[in-house]
Amino acid sequence: MGTKGELDRPVFQEMMQEILRNGVKIIIVERLDRLAREHRVQESLLIYLASKDVTLINASTEENVTEAVQADR
């Protein structure tokens, strides 16, 4: 569920394999709680996405969330 990191999410891993294979660089989520409920897990997943040069957009706020995470680092 929302407390698992990227390695414990087989569907997330499948999505990432497909994204990295086909060159997709943007993921849009309805809200960040759809990515993960816990903030520490969200942060971990966002850092992982940023490390793969994949952008995550929060559709409800239109924010480029990975850009915000990278700016904090």
N, CA, C, O and CB atoms as a CASP TS submission, in Angstrom:
PFRMAT TS
TARGET T0000
AUTHOR 0000-0000-0000
METHOD Language model
MODEL 1
PARENT N/A
ATOM      1  N   MET     1       0.837  -1.188   0.000  1.00  0.00           N
ATOM      2  CA  MET     1       0.000   0.000   0.000  1.00  0.00           C
ATOM      3  C   MET     1       0.874   1.241   0.000  1.00  0.00           C
ATOM      4  O   MET     1       1.959   1.243  -0.582  1.00  0.00           O
ATOM      5  CB  MET     1      -0.948   0.004   1.211  1.00  0.00           C
ATOM      6  N   GLY     2       0.403   2.297   0.652  1.00  0.00           N
ATOM      7  CA  GLY     2       1.084   3.569   0.619  1.00  0.00           C
ATOM      8  C   GLY     2       2.322   3.666   1.471  1.00  0.00           C
ATOM      9  O   GLY     2       2.966   4.715   1.490  1.00  0.00           O
ATOM     10  N   THR     3       2.685   2.601   2.184  1.00  0.00           N
ATOM     11  CA  THR     3       3.868   2.649   3.039  1.00  0.00           C
ATOM     12  C   THR     3       5.054   1.924   2.425  1.00  0.00           C
ATOM     13  O   THR     3       6.120   1.860   3.039  1.00  0.00           O
ATOM     14  CB  THR     3       3.554   2.054   4.391  1.00  0.00           C
ATOM     15  N   LYS     4       4.896   1.386   1.249  1.00  0.00           N
ATOM     16  CA  LYS     4       5.967   0.613   0.614  1.00  0.00           C
ATOM     17  C   LYS     4       6.824   1.501  -0.271  1.00  0.00           C
ATOM     18  O   LYS     4       6.326   2.408  -0.938  1.00  0.00           O
ATOM     19  CB  LYS     4       5.386  -0.542  -0.208  1.00  0.00           C
ATOM     20  N   GLY     5       8.129   1.224  -0.266  1.00  0.00           N
ATOM     21  CA  GLY     5       9.050   1.942  -1.142  1.00  0.00           C
ATOM     22  C   GLY     5       9.013   1.371  -2.548  1.00  0.00           C
ATOM     23  O   GLY     5       8.250   0.449  -2.834  1.00  0.00           O
ATOM     24  N   GLU     6       9.844   1.926  -3.425  1.00  0.00           N
ATOM     25  CA  GLU     6       9.793   1.523  -4.835  1.00  0.00           C
ATOM     26  C   GLU     6      10.120   0.056  -5.054  1.00  0.00           C
ATOM     27  O   GLU     6       9.599  -0.558  -5.984  1.00  0.00           O
ATOM     28  CB  GLU     6      10.740   2.362  -5.638  1.00  0.00           C
ATOM     29  N   LEU     7      10.973  -0.515  -4.215  1.00  0.00           N
ATOM     30  CA  LEU     7      11.358  -1.913  -4.406  1.00  0.00           C
ATOM     31  C   LEU     7      10.272  -2.887  -3.983  1.00  0.00           C
ATOM     32  O   LEU     7      10.271  -4.039  -4.416  1.00  0.00           O
ATOM     33  CB  LEU     7      12.617  -2.206  -3.638  1.00  0.00           C
ATOM     34  N   ASP     8       9.342  -2.436  -3.138  1.00  0.00           N
ATOM     35  CA  ASP     8       8.260  -3.296  -2.656  1.00  0.00           C
ATOM     36  C   ASP     8       6.974  -3.116  -3.458  1.00  0.00           C
ATOM     37  O   ASP     8       5.913  -3.576  -3.036  1.00  0.00           O
ATOM     38  CB  ASP     8       7.990  -3.016  -1.191  1.00  0.00           C
ATOM     39  N   ARG     9       7.057  -2.461  -4.591  1.00  0.00           N
ATOM     40  CA  ARG     9       5.879  -2.173  -5.412  1.00  0.00           C
ATOM     41  C   ARG     9       6.084  -2.762  -6.804  1.00  0.00           C
ATOM     42  O   ARG     9       6.640  -2.099  -7.680  1.00  0.00           O
ATOM     43  CB  ARG     9       5.614  -0.637  -5.496  1.00  0.00           C
ATOM     44  N   PRO    10       5.643  -3.994  -7.016  1.00  0.00           N
ATOM     45  CA  PRO    10       5.888  -4.628  -8.316  1.00  0.00           C
ATOM     46  C   PRO    10       5.256  -3.876  -9.493  1.00  0.00           C
ATOM     47  O   PRO    10       5.852  -3.819 -10.568  1.00  0.00           O
ATOM     48  CB  PRO    10       5.364  -6.043  -8.291  1.00  0.00           C
ATOM     49  N   VAL    11       4.074  -3.304  -9.314  1.00  0.00           N
ATOM     50  CA  VAL    11       3.435  -2.579 -10.411  1.00  0.00           C
ATOM     51  C   VAL    11       4.206  -1.290 -10.707  1.00  0.00           C
ATOM     52  O   VAL    11       4.344  -0.902 -11.867  1.00  0.00           O
ATOM     53  CB  VAL    11       1.956  -2.260 -10.070  1.00  0.00           C
ATOM     54  N   PHE    12       4.705  -0.630  -9.666  1.00  0.00           N
ATOM     55  CA  PHE    12       5.530   0.553  -9.853  1.00  0.00           C
ATOM     56  C   PHE    12       6.796   0.183 -10.619  1.00  0.00           C
ATOM     57  O   PHE    12       7.193   0.896 -11.540  1.00  0.00           O
ATOM     58  CB  PHE    12       5.882   1.194  -8.495  1.00  0.00           C
ATOM     59  N   GLN    13       7.426  -0.918 -10.248  1.00  0.00           N
ATOM     60  CA  GLN    13       8.632  -1.370 -10.944  1.00  0.00           C
ATOM     61  C   GLN    13       8.346  -1.698 -12.412  1.00  0.00           C
ATOM     62  O   GLN    13       9.141  -1.369 -13.292  1.00  0.00           O
ATOM     63  CB  GLN    13       9.219  -2.598 -10.239  1.00  0.00           C
ATOM     64  N   GLU    14       7.206  -2.348 -12.670  1.00  0.00           N
ATOM     65  CA  GLU    14       6.826  -2.637 -14.062  1.00  0.00           C
ATOM     66  C   GLU    14       6.649  -1.345 -14.849  1.00  0.00           C
ATOM     67  O   GLU    14       7.109  -1.228 -15.985  1.00  0.00           O
ATOM     68  CB  GLU    14       5.526  -3.469 -14.111  1.00  0.00           C
ATOM     69  N   MET    15       5.966  -0.362 -14.220  1.00  0.00           N
ATOM     70  CA  MET    15       5.765   0.927 -14.871  1.00  0.00           C
ATOM     71  C   MET    15       7.109   1.579 -15.173  1.00  0.00           C
ATOM     72  O   MET    15       7.314   2.094 -16.273  1.00  0.00           O
ATOM     73  CB  MET    15       4.905   1.851 -13.992  1.00  0.00           C
ATOM     74  N   MET    16       8.026   1.561 -14.207  1.00  0.00           N
ATOM     75  CA  MET    16       9.327   2.185 -14.407  1.00  0.00           C
ATOM     76  C   MET    16      10.124   1.480 -15.498  1.00  0.00           C
ATOM     77  O   MET    16      10.789   2.139 -16.298  1.00  0.00           O
ATOM     78  CB  MET    16      10.113   2.187 -13.105  1.00  0.00           C
ATOM     79  N   GLN    17      10.070   0.168 -15.544  1.00  0.00           N
ATOM     80  CA  GLN    17      10.759  -0.561 -16.618  1.00  0.00           C
ATOM     81  C   GLN    17      10.229  -0.143 -17.969  1.00  0.00           C
ATOM     82  O   GLN    17      10.998   0.081 -18.903  1.00  0.00           O
ATOM     83  CB  GLN    17      10.602  -2.075 -16.440  1.00  0.00           C
ATOM     84  N   GLU    18       8.913  -0.038 -18.078  1.00  0.00           N
ATOM     85  CA  GLU    18       8.297   0.359 -19.337  1.00  0.00           C
ATOM     86  C   GLU    18       8.652   1.805 -19.697  1.00  0.00           C
ATOM     87  O   GLU    18       8.949   2.108 -20.853  1.00  0.00           O
ATOM     88  CB  GLU    18       6.777   0.193 -19.255  1.00  0.00           C
ATOM     89  N   ILE    19       8.619   2.681 -18.713  1.00  0.00           N
ATOM     90  CA  ILE    19       8.966   4.087 -18.929  1.00  0.00           C
ATOM     91  C   ILE    19      10.407   4.215 -19.409  1.00  0.00           C
ATOM     92  O   ILE    19      10.681   4.926 -20.376  1.00  0.00           O
ATOM     93  CB  ILE    19       8.761   4.899 -17.636  1.00  0.00           C
ATOM     94  N   LEU    20      11.315   3.537 -18.745  1.00  0.00           N
ATOM     95  CA  LEU    20      12.721   3.630 -19.117  1.00  0.00           C
ATOM     96  C   LEU    20      12.988   3.006 -20.482  1.00  0.00           C
ATOM     97  O   LEU    20      13.908   3.411 -21.192  1.00  0.00           O
ATOM     98  CB  LEU    20      13.584   2.960 -18.064  1.00  0.00           C
ATOM     99  N   ARG    21      12.182   2.028 -20.837  1.00  0.00           N
ATOM    100  CA  ARG    21      12.343   1.361 -22.132  1.00  0.00           C
ATOM    101  C   ARG    21      11.801   2.214 -23.279  1.00  0.00           C
ATOM    102  O   ARG    21      12.384   2.246 -24.363  1.00  0.00           O
ATOM    103  CB  ARG    21      11.639   0.004 -22.117  1.00  0.00           C
ATOM    104  N   ASN    22      10.672   2.909 -23.037  1.00  0.00           N
ATOM    105  CA  ASN    22      10.044   3.616 -24.151  1.00  0.00           C
ATOM    106  C   ASN    22      10.286   5.122 -24.170  1.00  0.00           C
ATOM    107  O   ASN    22       9.792   5.817 -25.057  1.00  0.00           O
ATOM    108  CB  ASN    22       8.586   3.368 -24.123  1.00  0.00           C
ATOM    109  N   GLY    23      11.044   5.632 -23.198  1.00  0.00           N
ATOM    110  CA  GLY    23      11.433   7.030 -23.233  1.00  0.00           C
ATOM    111  C   GLY    23      10.453   8.018 -22.638  1.00  0.00           C
ATOM    112  O   GLY    23      10.657   9.226 -22.755  1.00  0.00           O
ATOM    113  N   VAL    24       9.394   7.540 -22.003  1.00  0.00           N
ATOM    114  CA  VAL    24       8.462   8.442 -21.324  1.00  0.00           C
ATOM    115  C   VAL    24       9.222   9.157 -20.214  1.00  0.00           C
ATOM    116  O   VAL    24      10.024   8.543 -19.510  1.00  0.00           O
ATOM    117  CB  VAL    24       7.222   7.664 -20.750  1.00  0.00           C
ATOM    118  N   LYS    25       8.977  10.427 -20.061  1.00  0.00           N
ATOM    119  CA  LYS    25       9.709  11.196 -19.049  1.00  0.00           C
ATOM    120  C   LYS    25       8.794  11.908 -18.066  1.00  0.00           C
ATOM    121  O   LYS    25       9.283  12.607 -17.179  1.00  0.00           O
ATOM    122  CB  LYS    25      10.598  12.206 -19.718  1.00  0.00           C
ATOM    123  N   ILE    26       7.462  11.750 -18.199  1.00  0.00           N
ATOM    124  CA  ILE    26       6.526  12.440 -17.312  1.00  0.00           C
ATOM    125  C   ILE    26       5.464  11.471 -16.825  1.00  0.00           C
ATOM    126  O   ILE    26       4.889  10.705 -17.599  1.00  0.00           O
ATOM    127  CB  ILE    26       5.871  13.638 -18.027  1.00  0.00           C
ATOM    128  N   ILE    27       5.217  11.523 -15.509  1.00  0.00           N
ATOM    129  CA  ILE    27       4.123  10.779 -14.886  1.00  0.00           C
ATOM    130  C   ILE    27       3.211  11.815 -14.256  1.00  0.00           C
ATOM    131  O   ILE    27       3.681  12.757 -13.618  1.00  0.00           O
ATOM    132  CB  ILE    27       4.645   9.725 -13.816  1.00  0.00           C
ATOM    133  N   ILE    28       1.905  11.645 -14.434  1.00  0.00           N
ATOM    134  CA  ILE    28       0.934  12.540 -13.817  1.00  0.00           C
ATOM    135  C   ILE    28       0.113  11.730 -12.819  1.00  0.00           C
ATOM    136  O   ILE    28      -0.455  10.692 -13.159  1.00  0.00           O
ATOM    137  CB  ILE    28       0.014  13.215 -14.893  1.00  0.00           C
ATOM    138  N   VAL    29       0.061  12.222 -11.584  1.00  0.00           N
ATOM    139  CA  VAL    29      -0.777  11.587 -10.565  1.00  0.00           C
ATOM    140  C   VAL    29      -1.858  12.573 -10.143  1.00  0.00           C
ATOM    141  O   VAL    29      -1.649  13.786 -10.143  1.00  0.00           O
ATOM    142  CB  VAL    29       0.074  11.128  -9.332  1.00  0.00           C
ATOM    143  N   GLU    30      -3.008  12.033  -9.785  1.00  0.00           N
ATOM    144  CA  GLU    30      -4.117  12.888  -9.363  1.00  0.00           C
ATOM    145  C   GLU    30      -3.732  13.736  -8.153  1.00  0.00           C
ATOM    146  O   GLU    30      -3.948  14.948  -8.131  1.00  0.00           O
ATOM    147  CB  GLU    30      -5.351  12.038  -9.037  1.00  0.00           C
ATOM    148  N   ARG    31      -3.159  13.078  -7.152  1.00  0.00           N
ATOM    149  CA  ARG    31      -2.668  13.736  -5.932  1.00  0.00           C
ATOM    150  C   ARG    31      -1.497  12.911  -5.423  1.00  0.00           C
ATOM    151  O   ARG    31      -1.378  11.728  -5.745  1.00  0.00           O
ATOM    152  CB  ARG    31      -3.805  13.869  -4.830  1.00  0.00           C
ATOM    153  N   LEU    32      -0.635  13.532  -4.632  1.00  0.00           N
ATOM    154  CA  LEU    32       0.541  12.811  -4.118  1.00  0.00           C
ATOM    155  C   LEU    32       0.168  11.631  -3.231  1.00  0.00           C
ATOM    156  O   LEU    32       0.923  10.661  -3.158  1.00  0.00           O
ATOM    157  CB  LEU    32       1.430  13.759  -3.340  1.00  0.00           C
ATOM    158  N   ASP    33      -0.974  11.688  -2.557  1.00  0.00           N
ATOM    159  CA  ASP    33      -1.348  10.548  -1.725  1.00  0.00           C
ATOM    160  C   ASP    33      -1.701   9.326  -2.561  1.00  0.00           C
ATOM    161  O   ASP    33      -1.837   8.229  -2.019  1.00  0.00           O
ATOM    162  CB  ASP    33      -2.517  10.915  -0.832  1.00  0.00           C
ATOM    163  N   ARG    34      -1.852   9.497  -3.873  1.00  0.00           N
ATOM    164  CA  ARG    34      -2.056   8.350  -4.760  1.00  0.00           C
ATOM    165  C   ARG    34      -0.730   7.672  -5.060  1.00  0.00           C
ATOM    166  O   ARG    34      -0.700   6.496  -5.425  1.00  0.00           O
ATOM    167  CB  ARG    34      -2.738   8.786  -6.068  1.00  0.00           C
ATOM    168  N   LEU    35       0.356   8.400  -4.909  1.00  0.00           N
ATOM    169  CA  LEU    35       1.693   7.820  -5.064  1.00  0.00           C
ATOM    170  C   LEU    35       2.066   7.053  -3.804  1.00  0.00           C
ATOM    171  O   LEU    35       2.508   5.906  -3.869  1.00  0.00           O
ATOM    172  CB  LEU    35       2.747   8.922  -5.361  1.00  0.00           C
ATOM    173  N   ALA    36       1.883   7.697  -2.657  1.00  0.00           N
ATOM    174  CA  ALA    36       2.166   7.083  -1.349  1.00  0.00           C
ATOM    175  C   ALA    36       1.497   7.947  -0.284  1.00  0.00           C
ATOM    176  O   ALA    36       1.386   9.164  -0.431  1.00  0.00           O
ATOM    177  CB  ALA    36       3.728   6.951  -1.086  1.00  0.00           C
ATOM    178  N   ARG    37       1.062   7.306   0.776  1.00  0.00           N
ATOM    179  CA  ARG    37       0.397   8.046   1.849  1.00  0.00           C
ATOM    180  C   ARG    37       1.384   8.704   2.806  1.00  0.00           C
ATOM    181  O   ARG    37       1.153   9.819   3.274  1.00  0.00           O
ATOM    182  CB  ARG    37      -0.516   7.124   2.621  1.00  0.00           C
ATOM    183  N   GLU    38       2.463   8.026   3.091  1.00  0.00           N
ATOM    184  CA  GLU    38       3.447   8.562   4.036  1.00  0.00           C
ATOM    185  C   GLU    38       4.428   9.482   3.317  1.00  0.00           C
ATOM    186  O   GLU    38       4.911   9.162   2.231  1.00  0.00           O
ATOM    187  CB  GLU    38       4.207   7.417   4.741  1.00  0.00           C
ATOM    188  N   HIS    39       4.715  10.623   3.931  1.00  0.00           N
ATOM    189  CA  HIS    39       5.604  11.601   3.317  1.00  0.00           C
ATOM    190  C   HIS    39       7.009  11.055   3.075  1.00  0.00           C
ATOM    191  O   HIS    39       7.624  11.358   2.053  1.00  0.00           O
ATOM    192  CB  HIS    39       5.684  12.829   4.183  1.00  0.00           C
ATOM    193  N   ARG    40       7.514  10.259   4.000  1.00  0.00           N
ATOM    194  CA  ARG    40       8.866   9.716   3.811  1.00  0.00           C
ATOM    195  C   ARG    40       8.917   8.779   2.610  1.00  0.00           C
ATOM    196  O   ARG    40       9.930   8.718   1.913  1.00  0.00           O
ATOM    197  CB  ARG    40       9.329   8.974   5.073  1.00  0.00           C
ATOM    198  N   VAL    41       7.839   8.054   2.368  1.00  0.00           N
ATOM    199  CA  VAL    41       7.778   7.164   1.196  1.00  0.00           C
ATOM    200  C   VAL    41       7.629   7.999  -0.078  1.00  0.00           C
ATOM    201  O   VAL    41       8.259   7.701  -1.093  1.00  0.00           O
ATOM    202  CB  VAL    41       6.593   6.151   1.326  1.00  0.00           C
ATOM    203  N   GLN    42       6.796   9.044  -0.024  1.00  0.00           N
ATOM    204  CA  GLN    42       6.675   9.951  -1.172  1.00  0.00           C
ATOM    205  C   GLN    42       8.034  10.515  -1.541  1.00  0.00           C
ATOM    206  O   GLN    42       8.424  10.523  -2.709  1.00  0.00           O
ATOM    207  CB  GLN    42       5.690  11.096  -0.865  1.00  0.00           C
ATOM    208  N   GLU    43       8.751  10.988  -0.526  1.00  0.00           N
ATOM    209  CA  GLU    43      10.067  11.581  -0.780  1.00  0.00           C
ATOM    210  C   GLU    43      11.023  10.569  -1.408  1.00  0.00           C
ATOM    211  O   GLU    43      11.745  10.889  -2.352  1.00  0.00           O
ATOM    212  CB  GLU    43      10.664  12.125   0.522  1.00  0.00           C
ATOM    213  N   SER    44      11.023   9.365  -0.886  1.00  0.00           N
ATOM    214  CA  SER    44      11.883   8.314  -1.422  1.00  0.00           C
ATOM    215  C   SER    44      11.552   8.023  -2.883  1.00  0.00           C
ATOM    216  O   SER    44      12.451   7.900  -3.714  1.00  0.00           O
ATOM    217  CB  SER    44      11.748   7.038  -0.586  1.00  0.00           C
ATOM    218  N   LEU    45      10.265   7.913  -3.192  1.00  0.00           N
ATOM    219  CA  LEU    45       9.849   7.642  -4.566  1.00  0.00           C
ATOM    220  C   LEU    45      10.182   8.812  -5.489  1.00  0.00           C
ATOM    221  O   LEU    45      10.588   8.609  -6.633  1.00  0.00           O
ATOM    222  CB  LEU    45       8.351   7.346  -4.617  1.00  0.00           C
ATOM    223  N   LEU    46      10.011  10.025  -4.996  1.00  0.00           N
ATOM    224  CA  LEU    46      10.333  11.205  -5.803  1.00  0.00           C
ATOM    225  C   LEU    46      11.828  11.304  -6.088  1.00  0.00           C
ATOM    226  O   LEU    46      12.230  11.656  -7.197  1.00  0.00           O
ATOM    227  CB  LEU    46       9.858  12.471  -5.099  1.00  0.00           C
ATOM    228  N   ILE    47      12.640  10.998  -5.099  1.00  0.00           N
ATOM    229  CA  ILE    47      14.090  10.991  -5.311  1.00  0.00           C
ATOM    230  C   ILE    47      14.464   9.918  -6.329  1.00  0.00           C
ATOM    231  O   ILE    47      15.315  10.143  -7.190  1.00  0.00           O
ATOM    232  CB  ILE    47      14.841  10.752  -3.974  1.00  0.00           C
ATOM    233  N   TYR    48      13.832   8.763  -6.232  1.00  0.00           N
ATOM    234  CA  TYR    48      14.064   7.685  -7.189  1.00  0.00           C
ATOM    235  C   TYR    48      13.692   8.134  -8.606  1.00  0.00           C
ATOM    236  O   TYR    48      14.461   7.932  -9.546  1.00  0.00           O
ATOM    237  CB  TYR    48      13.256   6.431  -6.793  1.00  0.00           C
ATOM    238  N   LEU    49      12.499   8.748  -8.755  1.00  0.00           N
ATOM    239  CA  LEU    49      12.067   9.219 -10.073  1.00  0.00           C
ATOM    240  C   LEU    49      13.027  10.265 -10.622  1.00  0.00           C
ATOM    241  O   LEU    49      13.403  10.217 -11.793  1.00  0.00           O
ATOM    242  CB  LEU    49      10.650   9.797  -9.999  1.00  0.00           C
ATOM    243  N   ALA    50      13.420  11.204  -9.778  1.00  0.00           N
ATOM    244  CA  ALA    50      14.352  12.253 -10.209  1.00  0.00           C
ATOM    245  C   ALA    50      15.681  11.649 -10.653  1.00  0.00           C
ATOM    246  O   ALA    50      16.294  12.116 -11.612  1.00  0.00           O
ATOM    247  CB  ALA    50      14.586  13.269  -9.074  1.00  0.00           C
ATOM    248  N   SER    51      16.124  10.601  -9.945  1.00  0.00           N
ATOM    249  CA  SER    51      17.400   9.964 -10.313  1.00  0.00           C
ATOM    250  C   SER    51      17.329   9.304 -11.689  1.00  0.00           C
ATOM    251  O   SER    51      18.354   9.091 -12.337  1.00  0.00           O
ATOM    252  CB  SER    51      17.794   8.921  -9.260  1.00  0.00           C
ATOM    253  N   LYS    52      16.123   8.985 -12.126  1.00  0.00           N
ATOM    254  CA  LYS    52      15.911   8.375 -13.442  1.00  0.00           C
ATOM    255  C   LYS    52      15.499   9.417 -14.480  1.00  0.00           C
ATOM    256  O   LYS    52      15.135   9.069 -15.603  1.00  0.00           O
ATOM    257  CB  LYS    52      14.846   7.277 -13.353  1.00  0.00           C
ATOM    258  N   ASP    53      15.556  10.708 -14.099  1.00  0.00           N
ATOM    259  CA  ASP    53      15.149  11.815 -14.981  1.00  0.00           C
ATOM    260  C   ASP    53      13.698  11.709 -15.420  1.00  0.00           C
ATOM    261  O   ASP    53      13.355  12.044 -16.553  1.00  0.00           O
ATOM    262  CB  ASP    53      16.040  11.859 -16.205  1.00  0.00           C
ATOM    263  N   VAL    54      12.852  11.241 -14.515  1.00  0.00           N
ATOM    264  CA  VAL    54      11.416  11.165 -14.755  1.00  0.00           C
ATOM    265  C   VAL    54      10.744  12.246 -13.923  1.00  0.00           C
ATOM    266  O   VAL    54      11.019  12.377 -12.731  1.00  0.00           O
ATOM    267  CB  VAL    54      10.849   9.747 -14.407  1.00  0.00           C
ATOM    268  N   THR    55       9.872  13.013 -14.542  1.00  0.00           N
ATOM    269  CA  THR    55       9.167  14.103 -13.887  1.00  0.00           C
ATOM    270  C   THR    55       7.821  13.614 -13.391  1.00  0.00           C
ATOM    271  O   THR    55       7.118  12.893 -14.098  1.00  0.00           O
ATOM    272  CB  THR    55       8.993  15.298 -14.839  1.00  0.00           C
ATOM    273  N   LEU    56       7.460  14.005 -12.174  1.00  0.00           N
ATOM    274  CA  LEU    56       6.148  13.680 -11.624  1.00  0.00           C
ATOM    275  C   LEU    56       5.374  14.978 -11.470  1.00  0.00           C
ATOM    276  O   LEU    56       5.838  15.922 -10.831  1.00  0.00           O
ATOM    277  CB  LEU    56       6.266  12.923 -10.256  1.00  0.00           C
ATOM    278  N   ILE    57       4.184  15.012 -12.066  1.00  0.00           N
ATOM    279  CA  ILE    57       3.303  16.172 -11.990  1.00  0.00           C
ATOM    280  C   ILE    57       2.115  15.816 -11.106  1.00  0.00           C
ATOM    281  O   ILE    57       1.482  14.776 -11.287  1.00  0.00           O
ATOM    282  CB  ILE    57       2.830  16.623 -13.411  1.00  0.00           C
ATOM    283  N   ASN    58       1.821  16.691 -10.148  1.00  0.00           N
ATOM    284  CA  ASN    58       0.637  16.561  -9.299  1.00  0.00           C
ATOM    285  C   ASN    58      -0.502  17.259 -10.043  1.00  0.00           C
ATOM    286  O   ASN    58      -0.499  18.484 -10.158  1.00  0.00           O
ATOM    287  CB  ASN    58       0.869  17.187  -7.847  1.00  0.00           C
ATOM    288  N   ALA    59      -1.479  16.495 -10.551  1.00  0.00           N
ATOM    289  CA  ALA    59      -2.548  17.058 -11.377  1.00  0.00           C
ATOM    290  C   ALA    59      -3.423  18.035 -10.602  1.00  0.00           C
ATOM    291  O   ALA    59      -3.924  18.999 -11.180  1.00  0.00           O
ATOM    292  CB  ALA    59      -3.407  15.946 -11.943  1.00  0.00           C
ATOM    293  N   SER    60      -3.614  17.809  -9.320  1.00  0.00           N
ATOM    294  CA  SER    60      -4.504  18.691  -8.557  1.00  0.00           C
ATOM    295  C   SER    60      -3.898  20.069  -8.316  1.00  0.00           C
ATOM    296  O   SER    60      -4.631  21.044  -8.154  1.00  0.00           O
ATOM    297  CB  SER    60      -4.849  18.051  -7.228  1.00  0.00           C
ATOM    298  N   THR    61      -2.560  20.164  -8.289  1.00  0.00           N
ATOM    299  CA  THR    61      -1.911  21.456  -8.065  1.00  0.00           C
ATOM    300  C   THR    61      -1.127  21.933  -9.294  1.00  0.00           C
ATOM    301  O   THR    61      -0.666  23.074  -9.340  1.00  0.00           O
ATOM    302  CB  THR    61      -0.979  21.365  -6.864  1.00  0.00           C
ATOM    303  N   GLU    62      -0.982  21.051 -10.283  1.00  0.00           N
ATOM    304  CA  GLU    62      -0.200  21.308 -11.495  1.00  0.00           C
ATOM    305  C   GLU    62       1.283  21.536 -11.194  1.00  0.00           C
ATOM    306  O   GLU    62       2.008  22.110 -12.007  1.00  0.00           O
ATOM    307  CB  GLU    62      -0.764  22.514 -12.228  1.00  0.00           C
ATOM    308  N   GLU    63       1.724  21.082 -10.022  1.00  0.00           N
ATOM    309  CA  GLU    63       3.118  21.259  -9.609  1.00  0.00           C
ATOM    310  C   GLU    63       4.004  20.162 -10.176  1.00  0.00           C
ATOM    311  O   GLU    63       3.625  18.991 -10.189  1.00  0.00           O
ATOM    312  CB  GLU    63       3.225  21.278  -8.086  1.00  0.00           C
ATOM    313  N   ASN    64       5.181  20.545 -10.641  1.00  0.00           N
ATOM    314  CA  ASN    64       6.223  19.596 -11.011  1.00  0.00           C
ATOM    315  C   ASN    64       6.901  19.212  -9.693  1.00  0.00           C
ATOM    316  O   ASN    64       7.781  19.924  -9.209  1.00  0.00           O
ATOM    317  CB  ASN    64       7.261  20.211 -12.075  1.00  0.00           C
ATOM    318  N   VAL    65       6.493  18.107  -9.131  1.00  0.00           N
ATOM    319  CA  VAL    65       6.929  17.730  -7.795  1.00  0.00           C
ATOM    320  C   VAL    65       8.397  17.305  -7.767  1.00  0.00           C
ATOM    321  O   VAL    65       9.097  17.595  -6.797  1.00  0.00           O
ATOM    322  CB  VAL    65       6.057  16.608  -7.265  1.00  0.00           C
ATOM    323  N   THR    66       8.873  16.634  -8.795  1.00  0.00           N
ATOM    324  CA  THR    66      10.279  16.220  -8.797  1.00  0.00           C
ATOM    325  C   THR    66      11.189  17.437  -8.861  1.00  0.00           C
ATOM    326  O   THR    66      12.266  17.436  -8.265  1.00  0.00           O
ATOM    327  CB  THR    66      10.568  15.277  -9.981  1.00  0.00           C
ATOM    328  N   GLU    67      10.771  18.468  -9.573  1.00  0.00           N
ATOM    329  CA  GLU    67      11.563  19.708  -9.624  1.00  0.00           C
ATOM    330  C   GLU    67      11.661  20.322  -8.232  1.00  0.00           C
ATOM    331  O   GLU    67      12.721  20.805  -7.832  1.00  0.00           O
ATOM    332  CB  GLU    67      10.936  20.724 -10.617  1.00  0.00           C
ATOM    333  N   ALA    68      10.560  20.302  -7.505  1.00  0.00           N
ATOM    334  CA  ALA    68      10.571  20.849  -6.144  1.00  0.00           C
ATOM    335  C   ALA    68      11.480  20.034  -5.225  1.00  0.00           C
ATOM    336  O   ALA    68      12.169  20.598  -4.375  1.00  0.00           O
ATOM    337  CB  ALA    68       9.148  20.885  -5.572  1.00  0.00           C
ATOM    338  N   VAL    69      11.484  18.732  -5.391  1.00  0.00           N
ATOM    339  CA  VAL    69      12.345  17.870  -4.579  1.00  0.00           C
ATOM    340  C   VAL    69      13.808  18.144  -4.910  1.00  0.00           C
ATOM    341  O   VAL    69      14.640  18.236  -4.008  1.00  0.00           O
ATOM    342  CB  VAL    69      12.006  16.375  -4.812  1.00  0.00           C
ATOM    343  N   GLN    70      14.127  18.274  -6.189  1.00  0.00           N
ATOM    344  CA  GLN    70      15.506  18.525  -6.602  1.00  0.00           C
ATOM    345  C   GLN    70      15.996  19.874  -6.080  1.00  0.00           C
ATOM    346  O   GLN    70      17.169  20.014  -5.732  1.00  0.00           O
ATOM    347  CB  GLN    70      15.623  18.475  -8.131  1.00  0.00           C
ATOM    348  N   ALA    71      15.118  20.854  -6.022  1.00  0.00           N
ATOM    349  CA  ALA    71      15.492  22.184  -5.535  1.00  0.00           C
ATOM    350  C   ALA    71      15.821  22.146  -4.041  1.00  0.00           C
ATOM    351  O   ALA    71      16.648  22.923  -3.562  1.00  0.00           O
ATOM    352  CB  ALA    71      14.359  23.192  -5.802  1.00  0.00           C
ATOM    353  N   ASP    72      15.166  21.233  -3.306  1.00  0.00           N
ATOM    354  CA  ASP    72      15.404  21.101  -1.870  1.00  0.00           C
ATOM    355  C   ASP    72      16.720  20.419  -1.556  1.00  0.00           C
ATOM    356  O   ASP    72      17.219  20.538  -0.437  1.00  0.00           O
ATOM    357  CB  ASP    72      14.281  20.338  -1.230  1.00  0.00           C
ATOM    358  N   ARG    73      17.295  19.710  -2.511  1.00  0.00           N
ATOM    359  CA  ARG    73      18.493  18.917  -2.240  1.00  0.00           C
ATOM    360  C   ARG    73      19.720  19.737  -2.358  1.00  0.00           C
ATOM    361  O   ARG    73      20.824  19.229  -2.162  1.00  0.00           O
ATOM    362  CB  ARG    73      18.586  17.748  -3.163  1.00  0.00           C
TER
END
